[in-house]
């Protein structure tokens, strides 16, 4: 998948409870509860922001270094990709 500007897949529904996001993917009939970091990443996925931009935004928001944030963002994107919740923006 092209991760330059990831975006949610079609058919993914979102519900926020106590600041955490729960996703339901209609096509696979699966639900996924995101932790705080993954929830923050999810909220920034719009098909226009690059992964580097998301990392920079979260590093600033969390007041921490880019390398630490990058690891969390990559982990969240891997999880979302594994559950077929992201769409390739180039398609």
C-alpha positions as CSV (number, residue, x, y, z in Angstrom):
1,X,0.0,0.0,0.0
2,X,1.1,3.5,-0.7
3,X,1.4,5.2,2.7
4,X,2.2,8.6,1.4
5,X,-1.3,9.9,2.2
6,X,-3.4,7.1,3.7
7,X,-7.1,7.4,4.1
8,X,-9.9,5.3,5.6
9,X,-11.4,2.6,3.5
10,X,-14.9,2.9,2.2
11,X,-17.5,1.3,4.5
12,X,-15.6,2.0,7.7
13,X,-17.8,3.4,10.5
14,X,-16.4,5.2,13.5
15,X,-17.7,5.6,17.0
16,X,-15.8,7.6,19.7
17,X,-16.2,6.5,23.3
18,X,-14.2,8.3,26.1
19,X,-11.7,9.6,23.6
20,X,-11.0,6.3,21.9
21,X,-12.2,5.3,18.5
22,X,-13.9,2.0,17.7
23,X,-14.1,1.2,14.0
24,X,-16.5,-1.2,12.3
25,X,-15.7,-2.4,8.7
26,X,-18.8,-3.4,6.9
27,X,-17.0,-5.4,4.2
28,X,-15.3,-7.7,6.7
29,X,-17.9,-7.4,9.5
30,X,-15.1,-6.7,12.0
31,X,-14.7,-4.2,14.8
32,X,-11.5,-2.7,16.2
33,X,-11.0,-0.6,19.3
34,X,-8.0,1.8,18.9
35,X,-5.7,2.9,21.7
36,X,-5.1,6.6,22.2
37,X,-2.2,6.8,19.7
38,X,-4.0,4.9,17.0
39,X,-7.1,7.0,17.6
40,X,-5.1,10.1,17.1
41,X,-3.6,8.7,13.9
42,X,-7.0,7.7,12.6
43,X,-8.4,11.2,13.1
44,X,-5.6,12.6,10.9
45,X,-6.0,10.2,8.0
46,X,-7.6,12.2,5.2
47,X,-5.9,11.1,2.0
48,X,-4.1,14.4,1.9
49,X,-1.7,14.4,4.9
50,X,1.5,12.4,4.4
51,X,2.7,10.1,7.1
52,X,5.6,12.5,7.7
53,X,3.1,15.3,8.3
54,X,1.1,13.2,10.7
55,X,4.2,12.3,12.6
56,X,5.2,15.9,12.8
57,X,1.8,17.0,14.0
58,X,1.6,14.3,16.7
59,X,5.2,14.9,17.8
60,X,4.3,18.6,18.4
61,X,1.1,17.7,20.1
62,X,2.7,15.1,22.4
63,X,5.9,17.2,22.9
64,X,8.1,14.3,22.1
65,X,10.7,13.3,19.5
66,X,9.8,12.3,16.0
67,X,11.4,8.8,16.2
68,X,9.2,7.8,19.1
69,X,6.1,9.1,17.4
70,X,7.1,7.5,14.1
71,X,7.2,4.1,15.8
72,X,3.7,4.6,17.1
73,X,2.3,5.8,13.8
74,X,3.9,3.0,11.9
75,X,2.4,0.5,14.4
76,X,-1.0,2.0,14.1
77,X,-0.9,2.0,10.3
78,X,0.2,-1.6,10.3
79,X,-2.7,-2.5,12.5
80,X,-5.2,-0.6,10.3
81,X,-3.8,-2.1,7.2
82,X,-3.9,-5.6,8.6
83,X,-7.6,-5.1,9.3
84,X,-8.2,-3.7,5.8
85,X,-9.3,-0.3,7.2
86,X,-7.1,1.8,4.9
87,X,-7.5,2.6,1.3
88,X,-4.7,3.2,-1.1
89,X,-5.0,6.9,-2.1
90,X,-3.5,6.0,-5.6
91,X,-6.4,3.7,-6.5
